[in-house]
Amino acid sequence: MRILIVSQFFDPEPTFKGLLFARELQRLGHEVEVLTGFPNYPGGKLYPGYRVRPWQREVMDGVPVLRVPLYPSHDGSGVRRAANYLSYAASASVGALLLRRPDVAYVYHPPATAALPAVVLRALRGVPFVYDIQDLWPDTLAATGMMQNAAVLRGVGGFMDRVHRRAARIAVLSPGFREKLIERGVPEHKVSVIPNWTNEDKTDLTLPPPERARELGFADRFNVVFAGNMGKAQALDTVLDAAEELRGEAARFVMIGGGVEEGRLRESARERGLTNVDFLPRRPPSEIGEILALADALLIHLKDDPLFAITIPGKTQANLRAGKPLLMGVRGDAAALVREAGAGLTFPPQDAAALAAAVRELMALSPDERRQMGERGARYYEEHLALRVGAARFAELLADAARGGSAYDPVKRVLDVLISGLGLAALGLPMLVLAAVVRSRLGSPVLFQQVRPGRYGDSFKMYKFRTMTDERGPDGELLPDGVRLTAFGRFLRSTSLDELPELFNVLKGDMSLVGPRPLLMEYLPRYTPRQARRHEVLPGITGWAQVNGRNALSWEQKFELDVWYVENRTLALDLRILCMTVAKVLRRDGISAAGDATMPIFKGSTTEGTL
């Protein structure tokens, strides 16, 4: 499988899904290429040895990398941050078309704009993509204060909805993220929870010698280490407040890292005379190991916001692997993970008294009890969160998505637009006449509209001419289809004239001229894994099953024909199906199943399907 990793952030920048991930996918037997920008995160300055140019190709530890230009910036300015994100998205969209066509693309989010190159690849070259969501936009933009403009946030939300629809599969880092996406209309089967891992090859957790511990101030104190970004989302004034409450006790807070809040926090600690808070300069992952090894406890904290209750901070995995007790000041999924692992204590975020109490509780434990707590965390990481576990799951997800891609897809889309556009132009007047007849015979509305599952199970509204009345029984319920389907309605169905408004769906991109017929949303959970493959392509006005029996087939026969089409679609096959459709309509056979007005309800297969 040929995989393209699309990520604005890549080595030598710190990132969760960088070179380590790419090498692991290669180890699993896949061909990997990376599309990224020139390294400038987190300082906003280009790394030594790099300068912005139209493009730069390099090979990093056997992984080919294409770097494209961007505007380097990562300060507190929303305008400059937007320029950074958008410049990469634009140049990477061009760069993606210069690369050899991959079988599937992997997109790392944030930022959300990194999805644009994958969307372009899907539209122009038929490449499906897996979207790995590390934080929810626009929720995170609002929660962190990065963006407050309501109109912009609505626009970002609309963009995210479109990206979610176009993604073949979506990976999220927590169950809460999955639930939130499902609430927003993303099909359940499309979203998988794959937790992050840490940079296992870059962090040496060897305990340094005593003299080094004394040099760093770690001797004779209970050291609580916070390592990572010091931004508004971390709400680290809580740590200073807790340090004030613990003044005079053995506890010491060590803050290592950087961010937009670092300078203010340093000044606040100095003004308050907090001698039990020390700030150490930011270190690369390769040099942070000794600090983690010297820590007595590792602190994770985010402000008390509903968004953060459904996330798992990225440093969680690194801290678990370090084998030290955790102090988790995050609600929801992150706290649940620590409790499940038995790896530390949790406390309410932005509650300084609770943090101070948790520190005291850890200090009261014996060294052996704290050691066992840390070992449980390290063991949990190895069994559930390690690179080998997560990368294997991503490889399966990428392979699943790749099955839905074809180099024929962009050609198919061009033909759909041309033929549906010409068809609507030629049939516009006859359709208006037919609409008038439908209104006089069957009433209003003339068009029947129903939400149906499209590609990847995403919903869309399908249009048809109505063929049934709205007759109801004494109880107010609609009468059976066979009663409401009039002779005129049967004529519309037998001639397929009721399908003509679906040309609008084809023009919009919800449907194709040829593909598996869109059925009911309620059927989605009833498919076997093999039957569900019918949703790897756009649904069609006509399809392989329609020209090989239509509604006279059993559900199992129809789905097997649909999957065969998914696996064998070509231009020649589509043209053959269109020609066979004309003959089928003229003969008017296979209109309904025996004993039903159309088809009986699909209640699920009687036999297990396989992939």
C-alpha positions as CSV (number, residue, x, y, z in Angstrom):
1,M,0.0,0.0,0.0
2,R,1.3,3.4,-1.0
3,I,0.6,5.9,1.8
4,L,1.0,9.7,1.7
5,I,1.3,11.4,5.1
6,V,0.0,15.0,4.9
7,S,1.1,16.9,8.0
8,Q,2.1,20.5,8.5
9,F,4.3,19.4,11.4
10,F,7.0,16.8,10.9
11,D,10.5,16.1,12.2
12,P,12.7,17.8,13.3
13,E,9.6,19.6,14.8
14,P,8.0,17.9,17.8
15,T,4.9,15.9,16.6
16,F,3.1,12.8,17.6
17,K,2.8,11.3,14.1
18,G,6.1,12.1,12.6
19,L,9.1,10.2,11.4
20,L,8.6,7.5,14.0
21,F,5.1,6.8,12.7
22,A,6.3,6.8,9.1
23,R,9.1,4.3,9.8
24,E,6.7,2.0,11.7
25,L,4.4,2.0,8.7
26,Q,7.4,1.1,6.5
27,R,8.3,-1.7,8.9
28,L,4.8,-3.0,8.4
29,G,5.5,-3.3,4.7
30,H,4.0,-0.1,3.3
31,E,5.5,2.5,1.0
32,V,5.4,5.9,2.7
33,E,5.9,9.5,1.5
34,V,5.5,12.7,3.5
35,L,4.1,16.1,2.4
36,T,5.0,18.8,5.0
37,G,6.2,22.3,5.4
38,F,9.6,23.9,6.4
39,P,10.1,23.3,10.1
40,N,9.4,26.3,12.3
41,Y,7.2,25.0,15.2
42,P,7.0,25.8,18.0
43,G,9.1,28.9,17.9
44,G,8.0,30.3,14.6
45,K,11.5,30.5,13.3
46,L,13.0,28.3,10.6
47,Y,15.2,25.5,12.0
48,P,19.0,25.8,11.2
49,G,19.8,24.4,7.8
50,Y,16.4,25.3,6.2
51,R,15.2,28.2,4.2
52,V,11.8,28.8,2.6
53,R,11.9,27.8,-1.1
54,P,9.3,26.6,-3.7
55,W,10.0,23.0,-2.6
56,Q,12.6,20.8,-1.1
57,R,13.0,17.0,-1.4
58,E,14.9,15.0,1.2
59,V,15.1,11.5,2.6
60,M,14.9,11.2,6.4
61,D,16.0,7.8,7.7
62,G,14.7,6.1,4.5
63,V,11.4,8.1,4.3
64,P,11.0,10.5,1.3
65,V,9.8,14.0,2.3
66,L,8.6,16.8,0.2
67,R,8.6,20.2,1.9
68,V,6.5,23.1,0.6
69,P,6.7,26.8,1.5
70,L,4.7,28.4,4.3
71,Y,4.7,31.6,6.3
72,P,6.6,30.7,9.5
73,S,4.9,32.0,12.7
74,H,3.6,30.6,15.9
75,D,3.1,33.5,18.2
76,G,-0.1,34.8,19.8
77,S,-1.3,36.7,16.7
78,G,-4.4,35.1,15.2
79,V,-3.7,36.8,11.8
80,R,-0.1,35.5,11.6
81,R,-1.2,32.0,12.8
82,A,-3.9,32.0,10.1
83,A,-1.3,33.0,7.5
84,N,0.9,30.1,8.7
85,Y,-1.9,27.5,8.4
86,L,-3.3,28.8,5.1
87,S,0.0,29.2,3.3
88,Y,0.9,25.5,4.0
89,A,-2.6,24.4,2.9
90,A,-2.3,26.3,-0.4
91,S,1.2,25.2,-1.3
92,A,0.7,21.6,-0.1
93,S,-2.5,21.4,-2.3
94,V,-0.2,22.1,-5.3
95,G,2.6,19.9,-4.0
96,A,0.2,16.9,-3.6
97,L,-0.4,16.9,-7.4
98,L,3.3,16.7,-8.1
99,L,3.7,13.4,-6.2
100,R,3.1,9.9,-7.5
101,R,-0.5,9.0,-6.8
102,P,-0.8,7.2,-3.5
103,D,-3.4,4.5,-2.6
104,V,-4.5,6.5,0.4
105,A,-3.6,9.7,2.3
106,Y,-3.3,10.1,6.0
107,V,-4.0,13.7,7.3
108,Y,-2.8,14.9,10.7
109,H,-5.0,17.6,12.3
110,P,-4.3,20.2,13.7
111,P,-4.5,22.4,11.9
112,A,-7.8,21.7,10.1
113,T,-6.5,23.5,7.0
114,A,-4.1,20.5,6.5
115,A,-7.1,18.6,5.1
116,L,-7.2,20.8,2.0
117,P,-4.4,19.0,0.1
118,A,-6.2,15.6,0.8
119,V,-9.5,17.1,-0.3
120,V,-7.8,18.2,-3.6
121,L,-6.3,14.8,-4.1
122,R,-9.6,13.1,-3.6
123,A,-11.4,15.4,-6.0
124,L,-8.7,15.4,-8.8
125,R,-7.1,12.0,-8.4
126,G,-9.6,9.9,-6.6
127,V,-7.4,9.3,-3.5
128,P,-9.3,8.5,-0.3
129,F,-8.0,9.8,3.0
130,V,-8.0,9.0,6.7
131,Y,-8.5,12.1,8.9
132,D,-6.7,11.9,12.3
133,I,-8.3,14.5,14.6
134,Q,-6.2,15.6,17.6
135,D,-8.5,18.5,18.6
136,L,-11.9,19.6,17.6
137,W,-12.3,22.7,15.4
138,P,-13.9,25.2,15.9
139,D,-14.4,24.2,19.5
140,T,-10.6,24.4,20.3
141,L,-10.2,27.7,18.6
142,A,-12.9,29.2,20.8
143,A,-11.8,27.4,24.0
144,T,-8.2,28.5,23.7
145,G,-9.1,32.1,22.8
146,M,-7.3,31.7,19.4
147,M,-10.4,32.9,17.6
148,Q,-13.5,34.7,19.0
149,N,-15.2,36.0,15.8
150,A,-18.5,34.2,15.7
151,A,-18.8,34.4,11.9
152,V,-15.3,32.9,11.4
153,L,-16.0,30.1,13.9
154,R,-19.2,29.3,11.9
155,G,-17.2,29.2,8.7
156,V,-14.7,26.9,10.2
157,G,-17.5,24.7,11.5
158,G,-19.0,24.5,8.0
159,F,-15.5,23.6,6.5
160,M,-15.1,20.9,9.1
161,D,-18.5,19.3,8.2
162,R,-17.4,19.1,4.6
163,V,-14.0,17.6,5.5
164,H,-15.7,15.0,7.7
165,R,-18.1,14.1,4.8
166,R,-15.2,13.7,2.3
167,A,-13.0,11.6,4.6
168,A,-13.1,7.9,4.0
169,R,-12.4,7.2,7.7
170,I,-11.8,9.4,10.8
171,A,-9.5,8.5,13.7
172,V,-9.9,10.3,17.1
173,L,-7.9,10.1,20.3
174,S,-10.7,9.6,22.8
175,P,-14.2,8.2,23.1
176,G,-15.5,11.7,23.9
177,F,-14.3,13.0,20.5
178,R,-16.1,10.1,18.8
179,E,-19.4,10.8,20.6
180,K,-19.2,14.5,19.7
181,L,-18.6,13.7,16.0
182,I,-21.5,11.3,15.9
183,E,-23.7,14.0,17.5
184,R,-22.7,16.2,14.6
185,G,-24.0,13.6,12.1
186,V,-20.8,11.6,11.2
187,P,-21.8,7.9,10.8
188,E,-20.7,5.7,13.7
189,H,-18.9,3.2,11.5
190,K,-16.7,5.9,10.1
191,V,-15.1,7.0,13.4
192,S,-12.4,4.9,15.2
193,V,-10.7,5.7,18.5
194,I,-6.9,5.2,18.3
195,P,-5.1,6.8,21.2
196,N,-1.8,8.5,20.7
197,W,1.6,7.1,21.6
198,T,4.8,9.0,22.4
199,N,8.2,9.5,20.8
200,E,9.6,6.2,22.0
201,D,12.9,6.5,20.2
202,K,13.7,10.0,21.3
203,T,13.3,9.9,25.1
204,D,16.0,8.2,27.2
205,L,14.5,7.6,30.7
206,T,17.7,6.6,32.3
207,L,18.1,8.1,35.8
208,P,21.0,10.5,35.8
209,P,23.7,10.4,38.5
210,P,23.2,12.1,41.9
211,E,25.4,15.0,41.1
212,R,23.3,15.8,38.0
213,A,20.1,15.6,40.2
214,R,21.7,18.1,42.6
215,E,22.7,20.4,39.7
216,L,19.1,20.5,38.5
217,G,17.7,21.0,42.0
218,F,16.1,17.7,42.4
219,A,17.8,16.5,45.6
220,D,15.9,16.4,48.9
221,R,12.6,17.7,47.5
222,F,9.3,16.1,46.3
223,N,9.5,17.2,42.6
224,V,6.2,17.6,40.7
225,V,7.1,18.2,37.0
226,F,5.0,19.9,34.4
227,A,6.6,19.4,31.0
228,G,5.0,20.9,27.9
229,N,3.3,23.9,26.4
230,M,2.5,26.8,28.7
231,G,-0.5,28.4,27.0
232,K,-3.9,29.7,27.9
233,A,-5.4,26.3,27.6
234,Q,-3.2,24.9,30.4
235,A,-4.4,27.5,32.9
236,L,-1.2,27.2,34.9
237,D,-2.0,29.9,37.4
238,T,-3.6,27.0,39.3
239,V,-0.1,25.6,39.8
240,L,1.2,28.8,41.2
241,D,-1.8,29.0,43.5
242,A,-1.2,25.5,44.7
243,A,2.5,26.2,45.2
244,E,1.5,29.1,47.4
245,E,-0.6,26.8,49.5
246,L,2.3,24.3,49.8
247,R,4.8,27.1,50.7
248,G,7.1,25.7,53.4
249,E,6.5,22.1,52.6
250,A,8.7,19.6,50.8
251,A,6.9,19.9,47.5
252,R,8.5,21.7,44.5
253,F,6.9,22.4,41.1
254,V,9.3,22.2,38.1
255,M,7.9,23.9,35.0
256,I,9.8,23.0,31.8
257,G,8.8,24.0,28.3
258,G,7.6,27.3,26.8
259,G,4.6,29.0,25.3
260,V,2.8,32.3,25.1
261,E,2.1,32.3,28.9
262,E,5.7,31.4,30.1
263,G,6.9,34.9,30.5
264,R,3.8,36.0,32.5
265,L,4.0,32.9,34.7
266,R,7.7,33.5,35.5
267,E,7.0,37.1,36.5
268,S,4.0,36.1,38.6
269,A,6.0,33.4,40.5
270,R,8.8,36.0,41.1
271,E,6.4,38.7,42.3
272,R,4.7,36.2,44.7
273,G,8.1,35.0,46.0
274,L,7.4,31.3,45.2
275,T,10.7,29.7,45.9
276,N,9.1,26.2,45.4
277,V,8.5,26.9,41.7
278,D,11.3,26.6,39.2
279,F,11.2,27.2,35.5
280,L,13.6,25.3,33.2
281,P,14.3,26.1,29.6
282,R,12.5,24.2,26.8
283,R,14.2,21.0,25.8
284,P,13.8,18.7,22.8
285,P,12.3,15.2,23.4
286,S,15.8,13.7,23.3
287,E,16.8,15.7,26.4
288,I,13.7,15.6,28.5
289,G,14.1,12.1,29.7
290,E,16.4,12.9,32.6
291,I,13.9,15.4,34.0
292,L,11.0,12.8,33.7
293,A,13.2,10.2,35.4
294,L,14.1,12.5,38.3
295,A,10.4,13.5,38.9
296,D,8.5,12.2,41.8
297,A,5.2,12.9,40.1
298,L,4.2,14.3,36.7
299,L,1.5,16.9,36.3
300,I,-1.0,17.4,33.5
301,H,-3.5,20.3,33.7
302,L,-6.0,21.9,31.4
303,K,-8.5,24.6,32.1
304,D,-12.0,23.6,33.1
305,D,-13.7,23.6,29.8
306,P,-16.3,21.0,28.4
307,L,-14.1,20.5,25.3
308,F,-11.1,19.3,27.4
309,A,-13.4,16.7,29.2
310,I,-13.4,14.7,25.9
311,T,-9.7,15.0,25.1
312,I,-6.6,13.3,26.3
313,P,-3.6,15.7,26.4
314,G,-0.7,14.6,24.3
315,K,1.8,14.4,27.1
316,T,-0.3,11.8,28.9
317,Q,1.3,9.0,26.9
318,A,4.9,10.2,27.5
319,N,4.2,10.6,31.2
320,L,2.7,7.1,31.5
321,R,5.6,5.6,29.7
322,A,8.0,7.4,32.1
323,G,6.7,5.2,34.9
324,K,6.0,7.9,37.4
325,P,2.7,8.7,39.3
326,L,0.5,11.1,37.4
327,L,-1.4,14.1,38.8
328,M,-4.2,14.6,36.2
329,G,-6.1,17.9,36.4
330,V,-8.4,17.2,33.4
331,R,-12.0,16.0,33.6
332,G,-13.6,13.2,31.6
333,D,-11.7,10.8,29.3
334,A,-8.2,11.7,30.5
335,A,-9.1,11.2,34.2
336,A,-10.8,8.0,33.3
337,L,-7.7,6.7,31.6
338,V,-5.5,7.4,34.6
339,R,-8.0,5.7,36.9
340,E,-8.3,2.7,34.5
341,A,-4.5,2.4,34.5
342,G,-4.2,2.9,38.3
343,A,-1.4,5.3,37.4
344,G,-2.0,8.2,39.7
345,L,-4.5,10.7,41.2
346,T,-7.0,12.9,39.5
347,F,-8.3,16.3,40.7
348,P,-10.7,18.9,39.4
349,P,-9.1,21.4,37.0
350,Q,-8.5,25.0,38.1
351,D,-8.9,23.9,41.7
352,A,-5.6,24.8,43.5
353,A,-6.6,23.4,46.8
354,A,-7.4,20.1,45.2
355,L,-4.1,20.0,43.5
356,A,-2.3,20.8,46.7
357,A,-4.3,18.0,48.5
358,A,-3.4,15.5,45.7
359,V,0.3,16.4,46.1
360,R,0.1,15.9,49.8
361,E,-1.6,12.5,49.3
362,L,1.2,11.3,47.0
363,M,3.8,12.6,49.4
364,A,2.2,10.5,52.2
365,L,2.5,7.3,50.2
366,S,5.6,5.2,50.7
367,P,8.3,5.2,47.9
368,D,7.3,1.6,47.1
369,E,3.6,2.5,46.7
370,R,4.5,5.4,44.4
371,R,6.9,3.1,42.4
372,Q,4.1,0.5,41.9
373,M,1.7,3.3,40.8
374,G,4.2,4.4,38.1
375,E,4.9,0.8,37.0
376,R,1.2,0.3,36.4
377,G,1.1,3.3,34.2
378,A,4.1,2.2,32.2
379,R,2.6,-1.3,31.8
380,Y,-0.7,0.2,30.6
381,Y,1.1,2.2,28.0
382,E,3.0,-0.8,26.6
383,E,-0.2,-2.9,26.4
384,H,-2.6,-0.3,25.0
385,L,-0.9,2.8,23.8
386,A,2.5,1.9,22.4
387,L,3.6,2.8,18.8
388,R,3.4,-0.8,17.7
389,V,-0.3,-1.1,18.8
390,G,-1.4,2.3,17.4
391,A,0.4,2.0,14.1
392,A,-1.0,-1.4,13.4
393,R,-4.5,-0.1,14.0
394,F,-3.8,2.8,11.7
395,A,-2.5,0.5,9.0
396,E,-5.8,-1.5,9.1
397,L,-7.8,1.8,8.9
398,L,-5.7,3.0,6.0
399,A,-6.1,-0.3,4.2
400,D,-9.9,-0.1,4.8
401,A,-10.0,3.4,3.3
402,A,-7.8,2.5,0.4
403,R,-10.3,0.0,-0.9
404,G,-12.7,2.8,-1.7
405,G,-10.2,4.7,-4.0
406,S,-9.7,4.4,-7.7
407,A,-7.8,6.4,-10.3
408,Y,-11.0,6.2,-12.4
409,D,-13.0,8.3,-9.8
410,P,-12.1,11.8,-11.1
411,V,-12.9,10.7,-14.7
412,K,-16.2,9.3,-13.5
413,R,-17.0,12.7,-11.8
414,V,-16.3,14.6,-14.9
415,L,-18.7,12.3,-16.9
416,D,-21.3,12.6,-14.2
417,V,-21.3,16.4,-14.3
418,L,-21.3,16.5,-18.1
419,I,-24.1,14.0,-18.6
420,S,-26.3,15.1,-15.7
421,G,-25.9,18.8,-16.8
422,L,-26.8,17.9,-20.5
423,G,-29.6,15.7,-19.3
424,L,-31.2,18.4,-17.1
425,A,-30.9,20.9,-20.0
426,A,-32.5,18.5,-22.5
427,L,-35.2,17.2,-20.1
428,G,-36.0,20.4,-18.3
429,L,-39.3,21.1,-20.1
430,P,-40.5,17.5,-20.1
431,M,-39.7,17.3,-16.3
432,L,-41.8,20.5,-15.7
433,V,-44.7,18.9,-17.6
434,L,-44.3,15.7,-15.6
435,A,-44.3,17.6,-12.4
436,A,-47.6,19.2,-13.3
437,V,-49.1,15.8,-14.0
438,V,-47.8,14.4,-10.7
439,R,-49.3,17.3,-8.8
440,S,-52.7,16.8,-10.4
441,R,-52.7,13.0,-9.9
442,L,-50.9,12.6,-6.6
443,G,-51.0,16.1,-4.9
444,S,-48.2,18.1,-3.4
445,P,-45.3,18.1,-2.8
446,V,-44.3,17.0,-6.3
447,L,-40.9,15.9,-5.2
448,F,-40.4,13.1,-2.7
449,Q,-37.4,13.9,-0.5
450,Q,-35.7,11.4,1.8
451,V,-32.4,11.3,3.6
452,R,-30.3,8.4,2.3
453,P,-26.7,7.2,3.0
454,G,-24.1,8.3,0.4
455,R,-20.4,7.5,0.1
456,Y,-18.9,6.3,3.4
457,G,-22.4,6.3,4.9
458,D,-22.7,10.1,5.0
459,S,-26.3,11.3,4.7
460,F,-27.7,13.4,1.9
461,K,-31.2,14.3,0.7
462,M,-32.3,12.4,-2.4
463,Y,-35.0,13.8,-4.8
464,K,-37.6,11.7,-6.7
465,F,-41.0,12.4,-8.2
466,R,-43.6,11.2,-5.8
467,T,-45.4,7.9,-6.7
468,M,-47.6,7.4,-3.7
469,T,-50.5,9.1,-2.1
470,D,-50.6,10.2,1.6
471,E,-53.6,8.0,2.5
472,R,-53.8,7.1,6.2
473,G,-55.9,4.7,8.2
474,P,-58.3,5.4,11.0
475,D,-55.3,5.5,13.4
476,G,-53.6,8.2,11.5
477,E,-50.8,6.0,10.3
478,L,-49.8,5.8,6.6
479,L,-51.4,2.9,4.7
480,P,-49.1,0.2,3.3
481,D,-47.0,1.0,0.2
482,G,-49.1,-1.3,-1.9
483,V,-52.3,0.6,-1.1
484,R,-50.8,4.1,-1.6
485,L,-49.0,3.2,-4.8
486,T,-51.4,4.2,-7.6
487,A,-51.5,3.0,-11.2
488,F,-49.9,6.2,-12.2
489,G,-47.2,5.7,-9.6
490,R,-46.5,2.2,-10.9
491,F,-46.1,3.7,-14.4
492,L,-43.6,6.2,-13.1
493,R,-41.6,3.5,-11.4
494,S,-41.7,1.0,-14.3
495,T,-40.5,3.6,-16.7
496,S,-38.0,5.0,-14.1
497,L,-39.4,8.5,-14.8
498,D,-39.6,9.0,-11.0
499,E,-35.8,8.9,-10.9
500,L,-35.2,11.9,-13.1
501,P,-34.8,14.5,-10.3
502,E,-31.9,12.5,-9.1
503,L,-29.9,14.1,-11.9
504,F,-29.8,17.1,-9.5
505,N,-28.2,14.9,-6.9
506,V,-25.6,13.8,-9.5
507,L,-24.8,17.3,-10.4
508,K,-24.4,18.2,-6.7
509,G,-22.0,15.3,-6.2
510,D,-24.2,13.4,-3.8
511,M,-24.7,10.6,-6.3
512,S,-23.2,9.2,-9.5
513,L,-25.0,8.0,-12.7
514,V,-23.8,4.5,-11.9
515,G,-23.3,3.0,-8.5
516,P,-25.1,1.0,-5.8
517,R,-28.6,2.3,-5.2
518,P,-28.9,4.5,-2.0
519,L,-31.2,2.6,0.5
520,L,-32.3,3.6,4.0
521,M,-30.2,5.1,6.8
522,E,-31.7,2.6,9.2
523,Y,-30.0,-0.3,7.2
524,L,-26.5,0.9,7.9
525,P,-25.9,-1.1,11.1
526,R,-27.5,-4.2,9.6
527,Y,-24.9,-4.8,6.9
528,T,-22.1,-7.4,7.2
529,P,-18.6,-6.0,6.7
530,R,-18.6,-7.1,3.1
531,Q,-22.0,-5.7,2.4
532,A,-21.0,-2.3,3.9
533,R,-18.4,-2.0,1.1
534,R,-21.2,-0.8,-1.2
535,H,-20.7,2.6,0.5
536,E,-17.1,2.9,-0.6
537,V,-18.3,4.6,-3.7
538,L,-21.0,7.2,-4.5
539,P,-24.5,5.7,-4.8
540,G,-26.0,5.7,-8.3
541,I,-29.2,6.3,-10.2
542,T,-28.6,2.9,-11.8
543,G,-26.1,0.1,-10.9
544,W,-24.9,-3.4,-11.6
545,A,-27.6,-4.9,-9.4
546,Q,-30.3,-2.9,-11.2
547,V,-29.4,-4.3,-14.6
548,N,-29.0,-7.8,-13.2
549,G,-32.4,-8.3,-11.6
550,R,-33.3,-5.0,-9.9
551,N,-35.9,-5.5,-7.2
552,A,-36.6,-9.1,-8.2
553,L,-33.3,-10.1,-6.5
554,S,-32.9,-11.0,-2.9
555,W,-31.1,-8.5,-0.7
556,E,-28.0,-10.8,-0.4
557,Q,-27.8,-11.2,-4.2
558,K,-28.2,-7.5,-4.7
559,F,-25.5,-6.6,-2.2
560,E,-23.1,-9.1,-3.7
561,L,-23.5,-7.5,-7.1
562,D,-23.0,-4.0,-5.5
563,V,-19.7,-5.1,-3.9
564,W,-18.6,-6.7,-7.2
565,Y,-19.2,-3.3,-8.9
566,V,-17.1,-1.5,-6.2
567,E,-14.2,-3.9,-6.8
568,N,-14.4,-3.8,-10.6
569,R,-15.6,-0.4,-11.6
570,T,-14.2,1.0,-14.9
571,L,-15.3,3.4,-17.6
572,A,-16.2,0.5,-19.8
573,L,-18.3,-1.1,-17.1
574,D,-20.2,2.1,-16.4
575,L,-21.0,2.6,-20.1
576,R,-22.2,-1.0,-20.3
577,I,-24.4,-0.5,-17.3
578,L,-25.9,2.6,-18.8
579,C,-26.7,0.8,-22.0
580,M,-28.2,-2.2,-20.2
581,T,-30.3,0.3,-18.1
582,V,-32.0,1.6,-21.2
583,A,-32.9,-1.9,-22.3
584,K,-34.1,-2.8,-18.8
585,V,-36.3,0.2,-18.5
586,L,-37.9,-0.5,-21.9
587,R,-38.7,-4.1,-20.9
588,R,-39.9,-2.9,-17.5
589,D,-38.9,-6.0,-15.6
590,G,-37.7,-6.5,-12.1
591,I,-39.7,-3.6,-10.8
592,S,-40.8,-5.2,-7.6
593,A,-40.1,-8.3,-5.4
594,A,-42.7,-11.0,-5.3
595,G,-45.5,-10.0,-2.9
596,D,-44.2,-6.4,-2.4
597,A,-44.8,-3.1,-4.0
598,T,-41.1,-2.6,-4.3
599,M,-38.8,-4.5,-1.9
600,P,-39.4,-5.9,1.5
601,I,-37.6,-4.3,4.5
602,F,-34.0,-5.4,4.9
603,K,-33.7,-6.8,8.4
604,G,-30.1,-8.0,8.2
605,S,-28.4,-10.9,6.5
606,T,-29.1,-14.5,7.5
607,T,-25.4,-15.4,6.9
608,E,-22.2,-13.7,8.2
609,G,-20.4,-11.7,5.6
610,T,-16.6,-11.4,5.4
611,L,-14.1,-9.1,3.9
